[in-house]
Amino acid sequence: VLSGFPGRRIMDEVRVDPGRRPLGGFGILSEDFLEERAVQGKTFAIGVPGQSWVASDWEVGRDATPWESTLPKELTVAMVQPDSAPLIDWLQGDDAAFPDFPAPAPIPFLTLALFDGKAVVGGTVAEEAVRAQVVAAVRRIYSAGWVVEDHVRVDGSTGNAGAVFHTVRSLPRPPGLGESWLVAFARPGDEWRSVPVTVEFLEPGGVVRTDLIPPDMPSGAVVESLEDVIERMRAWRTAELKGNLSDVKPNDE
């Protein structure tokens, strides 16, 4: 959208909903598309994954579904209606400001990084009791030779977590000497899933290219939670490489 309409003000109300799985890319939008399909200078279109954008009628009742015939079987009217109705209201002039779409409650999650003798636990949960249980388990499991850092946030707007018995019991085994560092993810109540830290993992976008984050979990919050850890890992690796290079003697001529 930004590249297709560089001269327009873009209002981003896209929400990440774990109940909707990716189904493919979207078609290209352009000024020509808007102009050719405009009604009274306004265009209402729906983007369906894997298909081109389709213009739809906005001069209808707010509960109308003029776009229904364009939906693939994976999308239902109930999924699209909450977005369609406020847009129709707005295009018909019922609201002076851009419609405010209700955002789903953030999903609680936990991250764990084991590297360089440190166990860094992060993420966001709704209850202090959950944070305390998880951090206590991390301190207990990684008590010998590990420095535990607690970066778990407590945010009451986050969805409630279930019992964390399986989470605290499934913490990954600390890597031994010569083994790869680990990064792990868990939703409170679920078991941890972990991946080794590789060169590819530390590259930009490396986290989302692994199996660390489940498909139904918004990746943005998880990546943000791991940003500082990944930067520290990159810095450690860079320093290690420089140290190794300084130990290499030039060949005698």
C-alpha positions in Angstrom: 0.0 0.0 0.0 2.8 2.4 0.9 4.6 1.8 -2.5 1.3 1.9 -4.4 0.1 5.2 -3.0 3.2 7.3 -2.2 1.2 10.6 -2.3 -1.6 9.5 0.1 -1.9 9.4 3.8 -2.0 5.8 4.8 -4.1 4.8 7.8 -3.0 1.4 9.1 -5.7 -0.4 10.9 -4.5 -3.9 10.1 -4.8 -6.3 13.0 -3.0 -9.5 13.7 -5.5 -12.2 14.6 -4.1 -15.6 15.6 -7.3 -17.2 14.4 -6.6 -16.3 10.8 -3.8 -18.3 9.1 -1.8 -17.0 6.1 -3.3 -18.2 2.8 -1.0 -16.4 0.2 -0.1 -13.0 -1.0 -2.4 -10.1 -2.1 -2.8 -8.5 -5.4 -1.3 -5.1 -6.4 -3.1 -1.9 -5.7 -2.7 1.3 -7.8 -4.2 4.7 -8.3 -5.6 3.5 -11.6 -7.5 0.7 -9.7 -9.1 3.3 -7.4 -10.0 5.8 -10.2 -11.5 3.2 -12.4 -13.8 1.8 -9.7 -14.6 5.0 -7.7 -18.1 5.9 -6.9 -18.5 9.6 -5.8 -14.7 9.7 -5.5 -14.6 6.7 -3.1 -13.5 3.2 -3.6 -14.3 0.2 -1.4 -12.4 -3.0 -2.2 -11.6 -6.3 -0.5 -8.3 -8.1 -0.8 -8.6 -11.9 -0.8 -5.3 -13.9 -0.3 -4.0 -15.3 -3.5 -6.4 -13.2 -5.7 -6.6 -9.7 -7.1 -8.4 -7.0 -5.2 -12.1 -6.7 -5.9 -14.1 -3.5 -5.8 -17.3 -3.7 -3.8 -20.4 -1.6 -3.3 -20.3 0.8 -0.3 -23.7 2.5 -1.0 -25.5 -0.3 1.0 -26.7 -0.9 4.5 -23.9 -1.4 7.0 -24.8 -5.1 7.5 -24.9 -5.8 3.8 -22.4 -8.3 2.4 -21.8 -7.2 -1.3 -18.4 -8.9 -1.2 -19.6 -12.3 -0.1 -19.3 -14.0 -3.5 -15.6 -13.1 -3.6 -14.7 -15.0 -0.4 -12.8 -18.3 -0.6 -14.1 -21.1 1.5 -11.4 -20.4 4.2 -13.0 -17.0 4.9 -16.5 -16.6 6.3 -18.9 -13.7 6.4 -18.6 -13.6 10.1 -14.8 -13.0 9.7 -15.2 -10.1 7.3 -18.4 -8.4 8.6 -16.8 -6.7 11.7 -14.4 -4.9 9.3 -16.9 -4.2 6.5 -19.6 -2.5 8.6 -17.5 0.4 10.1 -15.9 1.0 6.7 -19.3 1.4 5.0 -20.4 3.7 7.8 -17.2 5.8 7.3 -17.6 6.0 3.5 -21.2 7.1 3.9 -20.1 9.9 6.2 -21.5 8.6 9.5 -18.1 9.0 11.2 -15.9 12.0 10.8 -12.8 10.2 12.0 -11.4 6.9 10.6 -13.2 3.9 12.2 -11.7 2.4 15.3 -11.6 -1.3 14.9 -11.6 -3.4 18.0 -8.2 -5.1 18.5 -8.1 -8.6 20.0 -6.4 -9.0 23.4 -2.6 -9.6 23.1 -1.7 -13.3 23.5 0.5 -14.1 26.5 3.9 -15.6 25.7 7.3 -16.4 27.1 10.7 -16.4 25.6 14.0 -17.9 26.9 17.5 -17.4 25.6 20.4 -19.6 26.9 23.8 -18.2 25.8 27.2 -17.2 27.2 26.2 -18.5 30.7 23.1 -16.4 30.8 19.4 -17.5 31.0 17.3 -14.5 29.8 13.6 -15.0 30.2 11.2 -12.5 28.6 7.7 -12.1 27.2 4.4 -10.7 28.4 1.8 -12.2 30.8 -1.3 -10.9 32.4 -0.7 -12.0 36.0 2.2 -11.4 38.4 1.7 -14.9 39.8 2.4 -16.4 36.4 5.6 -14.3 36.0 6.8 -15.3 39.5 6.2 -19.1 38.9 8.0 -19.1 35.6 11.0 -17.0 36.8 11.3 -19.2 39.9 11.4 -22.3 37.7 14.1 -20.7 35.5 16.2 -19.9 38.5 15.8 -23.4 39.8 16.6 -25.2 36.6 19.6 -23.0 35.6 21.0 -22.5 39.1 24.4 -23.9 38.5 26.7 -21.6 36.6 23.9 -19.5 34.9 23.0 -15.9 35.5 19.3 -15.5 35.2 17.8 -12.2 33.8 14.1 -11.6 34.3 12.6 -9.4 31.5 9.0 -10.7 31.7 6.4 -7.9 31.4 3.1 -8.0 33.3 0.3 -6.4 31.3 -3.3 -6.7 32.4 -4.6 -6.2 28.9 -3.0 -9.5 27.9 -5.2 -12.6 27.6 -5.3 -14.7 30.7 -3.0 -17.7 30.9 -3.9 -21.1 32.1 -2.0 -23.2 34.6 1.7 -23.2 33.9 2.5 -26.6 35.2 3.6 -28.0 31.8 5.5 -24.8 31.0 7.7 -24.9 34.2 8.2 -28.6 33.8 9.3 -28.5 30.2 12.1 -26.0 30.3 14.8 -27.0 27.9 18.0 -28.7 29.1 20.8 -26.1 29.3 23.3 -26.5 26.5 26.6 -28.2 27.4 30.1 -27.2 26.5 30.5 -27.0 22.8 26.7 -27.2 22.1 24.8 -24.4 20.3 23.0 -21.7 22.2 19.3 -22.0 22.4 16.3 -19.8 22.1 12.9 -21.1 23.3 9.2 -20.0 23.1 6.1 -21.0 25.1 2.6 -19.9 25.7 1.8 -20.1 29.4 0.4 -23.6 29.9 2.1 -25.1 26.9 5.4 -26.9 26.6 8.5 -25.0 25.4 9.7 -25.2 21.8 13.3 -24.4 21.1 15.7 -23.8 18.2 19.5 -23.7 18.1 21.1 -20.3 17.6 22.7 -20.4 14.1 24.3 -17.8 11.9 21.0 -17.7 9.9 19.0 -17.2 13.1 21.0 -14.1 14.0 20.4 -12.5 10.5 17.6 -9.9 10.1 14.3 -11.8 9.9 16.0 -15.0 11.1 13.6 -15.6 14.0 10.5 -15.9 11.8 12.2 -18.2 9.3 12.5 -20.9 12.0 9.9 -23.1 13.7 10.2 -21.2 17.0 7.0 -19.2 16.7 3.7 -21.2 16.1 1.8 -20.3 12.9 -1.2 -19.0 14.9 1.0 -16.6 17.1 1.6 -13.0 15.9 5.4 -12.9 15.4 5.9 -9.1 16.0 5.7 -9.2 19.8 7.9 -12.2 20.0 10.6 -10.7 17.7 10.5 -7.5 19.7 10.9 -9.4 23.0 14.1 -11.1 21.6 15.6 -8.0 19.9 18.0 -7.1 22.8 19.1 -10.8 23.2 19.8 -11.2 19.5 21.8 -8.0 19.5 23.9 -9.2 22.4 24.4 -12.5 20.6 25.6 -10.8 17.5 28.0 -8.6 19.4 29.4 -11.6 21.3 29.8 -13.5 18.0 31.5 -10.5 16.3 33.9 -10.1 19.2 34.7 -13.9 19.1 35.4 -13.7 15.4 37.7 -10.7 15.8 39.5 -12.6 18.6 40.0 -15.6 16.5 41.3 -13.6 13.6 43.8 -11.8 15.8 45.2 -15.2 16.9 46.0 -16.1 13.2 49.6 -15.4 12.3 50.4 -14.3 8.7 52.2 -16.8 6.5 55.9 -16.5 6.3 57.1 -15.1 3.0 
